Amino acid sequence: MKIFLKSMIPPGRWQLPVAVLMGIFVGTGLLILRASNAHSYLSDDPKTCINCHVMYTQYASWTHSSHREVATCNDCHVPHDNVVRKYMFKAMDGMRHASIFTARAEPQVIQIRRAGANVVQENCIRCHRELVDMVMAIRVTADNHNEGAGARCWDCHRETPHGSVNSLSAAPYTIIPRMESVMPAWMEKSLKENN
């Protein structure tokens, strides 16, 4: 192990430039983690979903729905059968969302993907098992729905819990919580003092 660590140390004249570059990379990485509220994605707080502005209307419609009192975004949109699957799904979906939103490639109309649709269907059934047992909807998944096996829960309950939100411009005057500044308090104070 000592030999490996010694081989990682650059020669004398390269130590300062390497240390500066490492500092830049680490500092940039920490800034990105702070600016993106990366820690919030480990929680089940619905406000995490509005870290990206395109989700404002979905968040606002959920806050006015009957589900608000009993379910968060993750209760419907993340698997709950085991912890590993839950966090793997959050990581994969989160990286996809982060890439799309960072590249400013989000669609005007947000559509759920097949993996997400399967999870939402699973969670509808998980929470409403007594009701869906009566109509035998338990056998319907988003996958076999496409093959004609039956209706998904939201085929009938289309406006639950997001109303008729279908576009970024569906609710242009939506009131949402103000996002916290990503700038550290000491830096904001310093800027105010200098201006």
N, C-alpha and C positions, 0 to 999 in steps of 0.2 A: 504494500500500500504506500509506504514511504517513497519508493522508487517512482511509482505512478504520480504522486503529488509533486515530486521534484521535477519530473518531466513536464509538468504543466506550467512551471514557472518560466517566464520568458527570459532570454539573456539580458544582462544588465542594461544595455542602452534601450531596450524595448519595454522595460518594466513601467516607466512613466506613461508612455503612449497607451499601452495596454490597460493600465489602471484607469486612465482618463476615459478611454472608450468603454470599458466595463461600467464605469460610473454613469456615463451617458445612457448606455443600454438599460441598466438597472433603474436609473431615474426616470427614463421614458416609460419603462414598463410599469413602475409604481404610479406614475401620473395617469397612464391609461386605465389602470385598475381603479384609481380614485375617481377619475372623470366618468367612467362607465358605471359607477356604483356596483362593481363586480360582486362585492360581498352580499348585496341585496338579493342576488339570484339564488342564494342558498336558503332563503326564507320562503315563507308562503304568503308574504304581505302583498296584497293586490296592487299597491302603489308601485311595486317593482315593474309591473307591466307597462306603466306609463313612463318608464325611463326612455322609451322610444315614442316620439310624438304621434306616430301613426296609430297608436292604440288608445288615444284619448277618447274617441267615441265609444269604443268597446268598454272602457273603464266607466265612463259616465253612464252608459246604458245599464251596466251591471249595478251601479250604485243606486239606481232607481228600480231595481227588479226585486222580486220576491226571493230570489236566491241570495241576495246580499246578506241576509240575516243568518243563513245556514251554510253557505259555500263560498270559498274564495276561488280565484282563477285556477289555482293548482288543484283544487278539489275536482274540477271538471276536466282540466287539460293536461294532467300529469297522471301516469299510472300509479296505482296504490296497492298492487298485489305484493310487491317487495321493495325494499329500500334500494337495492342495486339497480333494478329496472327504473325506479323513479328518478334517481340521480343521473343515470345514463341517458334517459330520455330528456331530462332537463338540460344536460350538457350538450347533447347533439342538437336539440331544437334551439337552444340558446346560441350556440355557435352559428347555426344557420341564420337565425334572426339577426345576430350582431353583424354578420358578414353582409347581409342584404341591406340593413339600415346604414351601416358605415359606408357602403358603396352608393348609397342613395338610390337603390334599385327597388324600393318597395313598390308594390303594385297599387293602383288606385283603389281597387276592390280586393280586400284581403280574403283569401280562400284558404280553408283548412286543407292540409295535405292528408293523404290516406292514413299515415301512421297516427296523426293527430285525431282524425275522425274515428279510428278504431278505439283510441283511448277515451274519447268523449263518450262513445257508445258504451264502452265498458263501465264508465263511471255513472252514466245515467242508470244503467241496470243495477250497479252496486248500491246506489242511494235509493232507488225506487223499486227494489226487488219485489216487494209484495204486490205492487201494481202490475209490473211487467210479467210476473208469473201468470197472471190472469189472461193476458193476451198473447202469451208465448213469444214475446219479443226477445227473450233471452237468446234464442238461436240466431238472431240477426246481428251481424257485425258490419262494419263499413266495407270490408272486403267482399263478403258474400252478398251484401246488398247490391253491389255492382253486377253480380251474376244473377240477379232476380230472385234472391231468397226472401225478400220482404222489405219492409220500410224501417229506416233508422228512426230513432226517437224524434229527432229534429225535423224529419220530413213532415210530421204533423204539428209538432210544437216548435215551429220555425222561429217564433219571436221570443223564445225562452232561452236564456235570460237577457239577450242583447237587443230586444226590440227589432226594429226594421233597419238597423244599422247595416249598411252594405257598401259604404264608400267613405273615403277620407273627408269628403265634403258633405256627408249626411247630416252632421250637426256642427256647423262652423262656429257657433257661439257657445259651445260646450264649456262649462265652468269646471276646471280641474284644479287640484291642489298645485300650488306653485312649487316647482322643482327647487331643491336646495342647491346652492352654489357649490361648484366643485373646487372653488378657490379656498385655500385654507384661511381661517379667520385672521391670522397674523398678517397675511399678505393683503387681504382686503383692508385691514386697519392701516397698514403702511401706505397703500394707494390713496386712501381717503386723506391721510395726513399730508401727503405730498401734493395733493390737488387743491 
